[in-house]
Structure formats: structure tokens, C-alpha cells
């Protein structure tokens, strides 16, 4: 640690009770909790049970953590049991992460992602036809079916339909575990609490589905699954069977769940805001000629892109990111000690009134005329896909899927629902607090 860092004062600490720290306050209302943290400043320390933590709330500080001082932070050992994903790209660190990222990155190059567009649009059109026949349905479940089909076909080269229930059960188990109060998740997994039993059932079903998918393939294809099965790292080693399975679980969870949530929140807002729905339909009726939106349509789907941007601001699918300091680090004029868990909360920064007018309102027009996101706001006042070397590898894939799906949906149906405020269940993802049920009426 440098002398200059040693002389920095510690960041202010939230006033909190001993032992449990801020766990109860966070569990009661995460939004109010972060508003309270913000009253202490842009870099604030607190604790969750036996974890020393800090949060960074200013875009400049966030950029320092994610980009400028990237090497001073690592992915933390999770407060929650995420062993099912521990060998995947989301949670690995150091040289193993770099080797994995280098191996997988070509699957997400711009030119490669563009080849997935036809499948994304075609599957969206098929999905709409199914939904119209079903009448009222659970929007999140419907969107999960769509995004999982797209991911299975484009990235993995497999038909996921027979594994839909198992993958969703695994995703729900992970989501529930990360939504629990930080005090209760200290209970070991082997203790047969109801929550632990649900988690184990969901994860076991997920693992069984992954095993089936791997057993059905033996490499040789031109997709991510074949790449993993045939891979060799630069040091001559190959991914182990457990690493391959962990990578597949990571991509199936993160790759379909986050896009499904973004589409769910968009459908929710379209049903609440007729003016937004009307503007969206007017655009797609002018631009989209065929059964579904195409890659060639995207340059003219400017309002569609604004709706997607606003959904990712108002409802960032990944609610927050986590890092751990490798050493004492100076951030925003304060010292954060080695071994501190650092939270970088998109869900709070995306609603900070310093950067956003009327941040609680879903308003796609705030993005009108903005070519370089986030416009005249500071960098990292908007970062739905993270930033720096560890930014989301699937960002281009997700944005393409969201825009093509949304334009296709708007071309083919009008959404109707009776929800006013469904609330939020905040964990690893930004999930509706209660199911959103809607009717998709053909146009």
C-alpha cells in the first residue's frame, strides 16, 4: 500500500447496529437503504452480518472501480452459495477468467452476433402467434421461453424446449437465493430449511438438464457448446467437465434470464403507457415490412431503441455488481481497506436525480437525439452491462435480441393488463415483485 493511500481517511460509515450491521435495513427495503447510504456521500462503508462492505455511488468512482483501478479489485467469494456457477465466466477471476474470456469472445464479435438476427426475429414472430392463442399468460414465463429458445439455437446449437422447466427452475432457485436477507443466507446449505430444499431441488434439476445437453453433443459444431467441448487454452490445458457445465449454466442463466426480464418490464410499461405503445407501433408499422423485424430494419427503429435503453435504465436486469478489494484502495478521496466487498448498484445510480430528471418515470423520450449513450450525462451514470474489462460479454447479443423482439412484438400484438404497481424483488436480478399477467391481442 502506498503512503498516499495510507494517509487517506476511511470512507464514512453508516450508523448501524452491531453484529447484524445493515442486513435488516437492506432486507426490509433495498431502495430506501441505498437512499440512506447516499446521505453519507458517494463512497460509504457498512456491514452485512460479518462482511465489511462499501458502496460507490458517483459515476467517476464507479469508473475508477470498473476501469481505472481494475487490477485492484477481484470478483469476491460470494456471500451466497453460487457454487453451481463458480467455474463460469461470471464468477471466475484472474488468469482463469482471462483465458475463458479470450476463448469465448469470438462468439460475441459484432459480425458473429449479426448472424443470429434472423433466428431472433423469426422466433419472436412464432412466439407471438403462440401467445395470442393462449389468451392471458404470465409475461415473465412467456419471455423466458422465447429467450431460452433463441439462446439454445444461436449459441448452443440445441433445442431447449424439453429442458425449459428445468432451466427455469434453476434460474428461479438462483434468483431466490440471491434475494434472501444476508443474515438468513449464512445458514449452511446442508441445513434442511424450506429455502435450502427449494434451492437444492431447482439446482439439481438445472444440473440434470445441463448433463443431458452435454451428453447429446460431442463437439464438432460451430457454436459455444462445441467450442467448450473442443477447447484448449493457450497453456495447453482444456476445460474440465465441471467447468464446461458451469459455463453452460452461467450462459443459460444469465443469457436468457436478463433479456427475459428486460422484455417483461417493457411489456409491463407498454400496458401502462398507451402513448409509448402508440409511438412504438407507429414506428414499426412504417419500418417493418415482413413478418418480423430484421437486421436491416434496425437503423430506422430509433424509437424502439429508445424504449430498450429506457427499460435498461429504469429496470436494469442485473441490479448491482460486486467486487472485493485486493489491497487498500483510494476511491473518491477515501481509503477502502483490503478485503472489503464493494457494491456498484446500477439500480440506484440509474435513478439518481443528479443525472436523471424524474428518474422514477419510464420515459423513452429522454433518449431522443442521444447517439452516444449516456448523452450529456457522466459516463457510468448509465451502465446496464457493467463496464471495463469485465463488461457483459453478451451485450451486443442482448441489445440485438431486445430490439428485434420488441419491434416484432409491437408489429403483431397490442398488450393489455390491469397492473398498476407490481413492485420489485431485488436480488441478482431486477425481478417483478409479483407475477405480471397480460393478454396479447392480435393487431
C-alpha positions as CSV (number, residue, x, y, z in Angstrom):
1,X,0.0,0.0,0.0
2,X,1.4,3.4,-1.0
3,X,2.0,6.1,1.6
4,X,-0.6,8.3,-0.1
5,X,-3.2,5.7,0.2
6,X,-2.3,5.1,3.8
7,X,-2.9,8.8,4.6
8,X,-6.3,8.8,3.1
9,X,-9.2,8.9,5.6
10,X,-11.5,5.9,5.7
11,X,-14.8,6.4,3.9
12,X,-17.7,7.4,6.2
13,X,-19.5,4.5,7.8
14,X,-23.3,4.1,8.1
15,X,-24.7,4.2,11.6
16,X,-25.8,0.6,12.1
17,X,-26.4,-1.9,15.0
18,X,-23.6,-4.3,15.9
19,X,-23.3,-7.9,14.7
20,X,-26.0,-7.8,12.0
21,X,-25.0,-4.4,10.7
22,X,-27.2,-3.2,7.8
23,X,-28.6,-6.6,6.9
24,X,-32.1,-6.0,8.3
25,X,-32.3,-2.5,6.8
26,X,-31.3,-3.8,3.4
27,X,-33.6,-6.7,3.5
28,X,-36.5,-4.5,4.6
29,X,-36.2,-2.1,1.6
30,X,-33.1,-2.1,-0.6
31,X,-34.2,1.2,-2.3
32,X,-34.6,3.1,0.9
33,X,-31.4,1.6,2.2
34,X,-29.4,2.9,-0.7
35,X,-31.1,6.3,-0.4
36,X,-29.9,6.3,3.2
37,X,-26.3,5.4,2.2
38,X,-26.3,8.2,-0.3
39,X,-26.9,10.7,2.5
40,X,-23.4,9.8,3.8
41,X,-21.8,10.6,0.4
42,X,-20.6,8.8,-2.7
43,X,-18.3,6.3,-1.0
44,X,-19.8,4.7,2.1
45,X,-18.9,1.8,4.3
46,X,-21.3,-0.5,6.1
47,X,-21.5,-4.2,7.1
48,X,-23.8,-7.1,6.3
49,X,-23.6,-9.6,9.1
50,X,-19.8,-10.5,9.2
51,X,-18.9,-8.8,5.9
52,X,-17.2,-5.5,5.7
53,X,-18.7,-3.6,2.7
54,X,-18.6,-0.3,0.9
55,X,-20.6,1.2,-1.9
56,X,-19.7,3.7,-4.7
57,X,-22.4,5.9,-6.0
58,X,-20.7,8.5,-8.2
59,X,-20.1,7.8,-11.8
60,X,-16.4,8.8,-11.5
61,X,-15.9,6.5,-8.6
62,X,-17.7,3.7,-10.5
63,X,-15.4,4.2,-13.4
64,X,-12.4,4.0,-11.1
65,X,-13.5,0.7,-9.7
66,X,-14.5,-0.9,-13.0
67,X,-11.9,0.6,-15.3
68,X,-9.1,2.7,-14.0
69,X,-8.2,0.6,-10.9
70,X,-9.5,-2.7,-12.4
71,X,-6.5,-4.6,-11.1
72,X,-7.0,-3.6,-7.5
73,X,-10.4,-5.4,-7.4
74,X,-11.4,-9.0,-7.8
75,X,-14.6,-10.9,-8.0
76,X,-15.5,-11.7,-4.4
77,X,-16.2,-15.0,-2.9
78,X,-20.0,-14.7,-2.8
79,X,-21.9,-14.0,0.3
80,X,-24.4,-16.5,-1.2
81,X,-23.7,-20.1,-2.3
82,X,-23.2,-19.8,-6.0
83,X,-21.0,-22.9,-6.4
84,X,-23.1,-24.0,-9.4
85,X,-21.7,-21.1,-11.4
86,X,-18.3,-20.9,-9.7
87,X,-16.2,-22.0,-12.7
88,X,-18.1,-19.9,-15.2
89,X,-17.2,-16.6,-16.7
90,X,-19.4,-14.7,-14.4
91,X,-17.6,-15.6,-11.2
92,X,-14.0,-16.7,-12.1
93,X,-11.2,-14.3,-11.6
94,X,-7.6,-13.6,-12.5
95,X,-5.8,-15.7,-15.2
96,X,-8.6,-18.3,-15.4
97,X,-11.1,-15.6,-16.2
98,X,-8.8,-14.0,-18.8
99,X,-8.3,-17.4,-20.5
100,X,-12.0,-18.0,-20.5
101,X,-12.8,-14.5,-21.9
102,X,-10.3,-14.9,-24.7
103,X,-11.7,-18.3,-25.6
104,X,-15.3,-17.2,-25.7
105,X,-15.1,-13.6,-27.0
106,X,-15.2,-14.6,-30.8
107,X,-18.7,-16.0,-30.3
108,X,-19.8,-12.4,-29.5
109,X,-18.0,-10.4,-32.1
110,X,-20.3,-7.9,-33.9
111,X,-20.1,-9.9,-37.2
112,X,-20.9,-13.2,-35.5
113,X,-23.8,-11.8,-33.5
114,X,-25.3,-10.3,-36.7
115,X,-25.8,-13.9,-38.0
116,X,-28.2,-14.6,-35.1
117,X,-30.7,-11.8,-36.1
118,X,-32.9,-13.9,-38.4
119,X,-33.4,-16.5,-35.7
120,X,-34.2,-13.8,-33.1
121,X,-36.8,-12.2,-35.4
122,X,-38.3,-15.5,-36.6
123,X,-38.7,-16.9,-33.1
124,X,-40.3,-13.7,-31.9
125,X,-43.0,-14.0,-34.6
126,X,-43.6,-17.6,-33.7
127,X,-43.8,-16.7,-30.0
128,X,-46.5,-14.0,-30.6
129,X,-48.7,-16.5,-32.5
130,X,-48.5,-18.9,-29.5
131,X,-49.3,-16.1,-27.0
132,X,-52.3,-14.8,-28.9
133,X,-53.8,-18.3,-28.9
134,X,-53.2,-18.7,-25.1
135,X,-55.1,-15.6,-24.0
136,X,-53.9,-14.3,-20.6
137,X,-50.5,-15.5,-19.6
138,X,-47.5,-15.0,-17.3
139,X,-45.3,-12.5,-19.1
140,X,-42.0,-13.4,-17.5
141,X,-42.6,-17.1,-18.2
142,X,-43.5,-16.3,-21.8
143,X,-40.4,-14.1,-22.3
144,X,-38.2,-16.8,-20.7
145,X,-39.5,-19.4,-23.2
146,X,-38.6,-17.1,-26.1
147,X,-35.2,-16.0,-24.9
148,X,-34.2,-19.6,-23.9
149,X,-35.2,-20.8,-27.4
150,X,-33.1,-18.1,-29.0
151,X,-30.1,-18.8,-26.9
152,X,-30.3,-22.5,-27.3
153,X,-30.4,-22.3,-31.1
154,X,-28.0,-19.5,-31.7
155,X,-25.3,-20.0,-29.1
156,X,-25.6,-23.7,-28.2
157,X,-27.0,-25.3,-31.3
158,X,-29.6,-27.3,-29.2
159,X,-33.3,-27.4,-28.8
160,X,-34.1,-26.3,-25.3
161,X,-37.8,-26.9,-25.3
162,X,-37.7,-30.2,-23.3
163,X,-35.4,-28.6,-20.7
164,X,-37.4,-25.3,-20.3
165,X,-38.9,-26.2,-17.0
166,X,-35.6,-27.4,-15.5
167,X,-33.6,-24.3,-16.6
168,X,-36.3,-22.0,-15.3
169,X,-36.3,-23.9,-12.0
170,X,-32.6,-23.5,-11.7
171,X,-32.8,-19.8,-12.6
172,X,-35.6,-19.3,-10.1
173,X,-33.5,-21.1,-7.4
174,X,-30.5,-18.8,-8.0
175,X,-32.7,-15.7,-8.0
176,X,-34.5,-16.7,-4.8
177,X,-31.2,-17.4,-3.1
178,X,-29.7,-14.0,-4.0
179,X,-32.9,-12.3,-2.9
180,X,-32.7,-13.6,0.6
181,X,-31.7,-11.5,3.6
182,X,-27.9,-11.6,4.0
183,X,-28.4,-12.9,7.6
184,X,-30.5,-15.9,6.6
185,X,-28.2,-16.9,3.8
186,X,-25.5,-17.6,6.4
187,X,-27.3,-20.8,7.2
188,X,-25.3,-23.6,5.6
189,X,-26.9,-25.3,2.5
190,X,-27.0,-28.7,4.2
191,X,-29.4,-27.4,6.9
192,X,-32.8,-28.7,5.6
193,X,-34.7,-25.3,5.8
194,X,-37.5,-24.8,3.3
195,X,-35.4,-22.3,1.4
196,X,-32.5,-24.7,1.2
197,X,-34.7,-27.5,0.0
198,X,-36.2,-25.4,-2.8
199,X,-32.7,-24.2,-3.8
200,X,-31.4,-27.8,-4.0
201,X,-34.3,-29.0,-6.0
202,X,-34.0,-26.2,-8.5
203,X,-30.2,-26.6,-8.9
204,X,-30.4,-30.4,-9.2
205,X,-33.0,-30.1,-12.0
206,X,-30.8,-27.5,-13.7
207,X,-27.7,-29.7,-13.5
208,X,-29.6,-32.7,-14.9
209,X,-30.7,-30.6,-17.9
210,X,-27.1,-29.5,-18.5
211,X,-25.9,-33.1,-18.3
212,X,-28.5,-34.1,-20.9
213,X,-27.4,-31.3,-23.2
214,X,-23.7,-32.2,-22.9
215,X,-24.4,-35.9,-23.4
216,X,-26.3,-35.2,-26.6
217,X,-23.3,-33.5,-28.1
218,X,-19.7,-34.5,-28.8
219,X,-18.3,-31.3,-30.2
220,X,-17.5,-30.6,-33.9
221,X,-20.1,-27.8,-34.4
222,X,-19.8,-24.1,-34.8
223,X,-21.3,-22.9,-31.6
224,X,-20.4,-22.1,-28.0
225,X,-21.1,-25.7,-26.7
226,X,-18.9,-27.2,-29.3
227,X,-16.3,-24.6,-28.6
228,X,-16.2,-25.5,-24.9
229,X,-16.1,-29.3,-25.6
230,X,-13.3,-28.9,-28.1
231,X,-11.4,-26.1,-26.4
232,X,-7.8,-25.9,-25.5
233,X,-6.3,-22.9,-23.6
234,X,-3.1,-21.2,-24.5
235,X,-1.3,-23.1,-21.8
236,X,-2.3,-26.4,-23.3
237,X,-5.0,-27.3,-20.8
238,X,-8.6,-27.9,-21.6
239,X,-11.7,-27.0,-19.7
240,X,-12.7,-29.7,-17.2
241,X,-16.1,-31.3,-17.4
242,X,-17.2,-29.3,-14.3
243,X,-16.0,-26.1,-16.0
244,X,-17.9,-26.8,-19.2
245,X,-21.1,-27.5,-17.2
246,X,-20.5,-24.4,-15.1
247,X,-20.1,-22.3,-18.2
248,X,-23.3,-23.7,-19.7
249,X,-25.2,-23.0,-16.5
250,X,-23.8,-19.4,-16.5
251,X,-24.9,-18.7,-20.0
252,X,-28.2,-20.4,-19.7
253,X,-29.0,-18.4,-16.5
254,X,-27.5,-15.0,-17.3
255,X,-28.1,-15.2,-21.1
256,X,-31.8,-15.9,-21.0
257,X,-32.9,-14.5,-17.6
258,X,-31.7,-10.9,-18.1
259,X,-33.2,-10.5,-21.5
260,X,-36.4,-12.1,-20.4
261,X,-36.7,-9.7,-17.6
262,X,-36.0,-6.7,-19.8
263,X,-38.8,-7.7,-22.2
264,X,-41.1,-8.4,-19.3
265,X,-40.6,-4.9,-17.9
266,X,-41.1,-3.4,-21.4
267,X,-44.4,-5.3,-21.8
268,X,-45.4,-4.1,-18.4
269,X,-44.8,-0.4,-19.3
270,X,-46.4,-0.7,-22.7
271,X,-49.6,-1.8,-21.0
272,X,-49.4,1.1,-18.6
273,X,-48.5,3.8,-21.1
274,X,-50.6,3.9,-24.2
275,X,-48.7,6.8,-25.6
276,X,-45.5,4.9,-25.6
277,X,-47.2,1.8,-27.2
278,X,-48.8,4.0,-29.9
279,X,-45.5,5.7,-30.8
280,X,-43.8,2.3,-30.9
281,X,-46.5,0.8,-33.2
282,X,-46.4,3.8,-35.5
283,X,-42.6,3.4,-36.0
284,X,-42.7,-0.4,-36.6
285,X,-45.7,-0.1,-39.0
286,X,-43.6,2.3,-41.1
287,X,-40.3,0.4,-40.9
288,X,-41.0,-3.3,-40.6
289,X,-42.5,-4.8,-43.8
290,X,-42.3,-8.6,-43.2
291,X,-43.5,-11.0,-40.5
292,X,-40.7,-9.9,-38.2
293,X,-38.1,-7.2,-37.8
294,X,-34.7,-7.8,-39.4
295,X,-31.2,-6.6,-39.1
296,X,-31.7,-4.2,-42.0
297,X,-34.6,-2.5,-40.1
298,X,-32.5,-1.5,-37.1
299,X,-31.1,1.8,-38.3
300,X,-34.6,3.1,-38.7
301,X,-36.0,1.7,-35.4
302,X,-34.9,4.7,-33.4
303,X,-37.9,4.9,-31.0
304,X,-37.6,1.1,-30.5
305,X,-34.0,1.6,-29.4
306,X,-35.1,4.4,-27.0
307,X,-37.7,2.1,-25.4
308,X,-35.0,-0.5,-24.9
309,X,-32.5,2.0,-23.4
310,X,-35.1,3.3,-21.0
311,X,-36.1,-0.2,-19.9
312,X,-32.4,-0.9,-19.1
313,X,-32.2,2.3,-17.2
314,X,-35.4,2.0,-15.2
315,X,-35.2,-1.8,-14.7
316,X,-31.6,-2.8,-15.1
317,X,-31.7,-6.7,-15.3
318,X,-28.6,-7.0,-13.2
319,X,-29.4,-4.9,-10.2
320,X,-25.8,-4.4,-8.9
321,X,-22.2,-5.6,-9.3
322,X,-19.8,-6.7,-6.7
323,X,-16.1,-6.5,-6.3
324,X,-13.6,-7.2,-3.4
325,X,-10.5,-5.0,-2.8
326,X,-7.2,-6.9,-3.3
327,X,-5.4,-4.2,-1.3
328,X,-6.2,-0.8,0.3
329,X,-7.6,1.3,-2.5
330,X,-8.2,5.1,-2.7
331,X,-11.6,5.9,-4.2
332,X,-13.2,9.3,-4.3
333,X,-10.7,10.7,-1.8
334,X,-11.3,7.9,0.7
335,X,-9.4,4.7,1.6
336,X,-11.3,1.4,1.3
337,X,-9.4,-1.3,3.2
338,X,-8.2,-4.6,1.7
339,X,-10.8,-7.4,1.8
340,X,-13.8,-5.0,1.6
341,X,-16.8,-6.1,-0.5
342,X,-17.7,-3.2,-2.8
343,X,-21.2,-2.8,-4.3
344,X,-21.7,-1.0,-7.6
345,X,-25.5,-0.6,-7.7
346,X,-27.0,0.1,-11.2
347,X,-30.5,0.2,-9.7
348,X,-29.6,3.2,-7.6
349,X,-27.3,5.1,-9.9
350,X,-29.8,4.8,-12.7
351,X,-32.3,6.6,-10.5
352,X,-30.0,9.3,-9.1
353,X,-31.7,12.7,-9.6
354,X,-28.3,14.3,-10.1
355,X,-28.1,12.7,-13.5
356,X,-31.8,11.9,-14.4
357,X,-34.9,14.2,-14.5
358,X,-37.9,12.5,-12.9
359,X,-36.0,9.2,-12.7
360,X,-38.9,7.1,-11.5
361,X,-40.8,7.7,-14.7
362,X,-40.5,5.4,-17.7
363,X,-39.8,8.0,-20.5
364,X,-38.2,6.8,-23.7
365,X,-38.2,10.4,-25.0
366,X,-35.3,11.2,-22.6
367,X,-33.1,9.3,-25.1
368,X,-34.3,11.2,-28.2
369,X,-31.4,12.5,-30.2
370,X,-28.8,10.8,-27.9
371,X,-26.3,9.0,-30.2
372,X,-23.5,8.3,-27.7
373,X,-25.0,6.9,-24.6
374,X,-25.4,8.3,-22.0
375,X,-25.5,11.7,-23.8
376,X,-24.6,14.8,-21.8
377,X,-24.6,12.8,-18.5
378,X,-21.4,11.5,-17.0
379,X,-20.0,8.2,-18.1
380,X,-21.2,5.4,-15.8
381,X,-24.4,7.2,-14.8
382,X,-25.8,4.5,-17.1
383,X,-24.2,1.1,-17.2
384,X,-26.7,-1.7,-17.6
385,X,-24.0,-4.0,-18.9
386,X,-21.3,-3.1,-16.5
387,X,-18.0,-1.7,-17.8
388,X,-14.3,-2.1,-18.1
389,X,-12.6,-5.4,-19.0
390,X,-15.4,-7.4,-17.3
391,X,-18.3,-5.7,-19.1
392,X,-21.0,-8.1,-20.2
393,X,-19.7,-10.3,-22.9
394,X,-23.2,-10.7,-24.3
395,X,-24.0,-7.0,-24.6
396,X,-24.3,-6.9,-28.4
397,X,-26.3,-10.2,-28.4
398,X,-28.7,-8.8,-25.8
399,X,-29.3,-5.4,-27.5
400,X,-29.9,-7.0,-30.8
401,X,-32.3,-9.5,-29.4
402,X,-34.2,-6.9,-27.4
403,X,-34.7,-4.6,-30.3
404,X,-35.7,-7.2,-32.8
405,X,-38.0,-8.9,-30.4
406,X,-39.7,-5.7,-29.3
407,X,-40.2,-4.4,-32.9
408,X,-41.7,-7.8,-33.9
409,X,-44.0,-7.9,-30.9
410,X,-45.2,-4.3,-31.5
411,X,-45.9,-5.2,-35.1
412,X,-48.0,-8.2,-34.3
413,X,-49.9,-7.5,-31.0
414,X,-51.2,-5.0,-28.5
415,X,-50.7,-5.8,-24.9
416,X,-53.4,-5.4,-22.2
417,X,-53.1,-5.8,-18.5
418,X,-54.6,-4.4,-15.3
419,X,-51.4,-4.0,-13.2
420,X,-50.6,-0.6,-11.7
421,X,-47.5,-1.3,-9.5
422,X,-46.2,-4.8,-9.2
423,X,-43.2,-3.9,-7.0
424,X,-39.7,-5.3,-7.3
425,X,-38.0,-8.3,-5.8
426,X,-34.3,-7.3,-5.8
427,X,-31.6,-9.9,-5.8
428,X,-29.1,-10.8,-8.5
429,X,-31.7,-9.6,-10.9
430,X,-34.3,-6.8,-11.0
431,X,-37.4,-9.1,-10.8
432,X,-41.1,-8.2,-10.6
433,X,-42.4,-8.3,-7.1
434,X,-45.5,-10.2,-8.2
435,X,-46.3,-12.1,-11.5
436,X,-47.3,-9.9,-14.4
437,X,-50.2,-11.4,-16.3
438,X,-51.2,-9.9,-19.7
439,X,-53.2,-10.5,-22.8
440,X,-51.6,-10.3,-26.2
441,X,-54.2,-9.2,-28.7
442,X,-53.5,-9.5,-32.4
443,X,-53.4,-6.4,-34.5
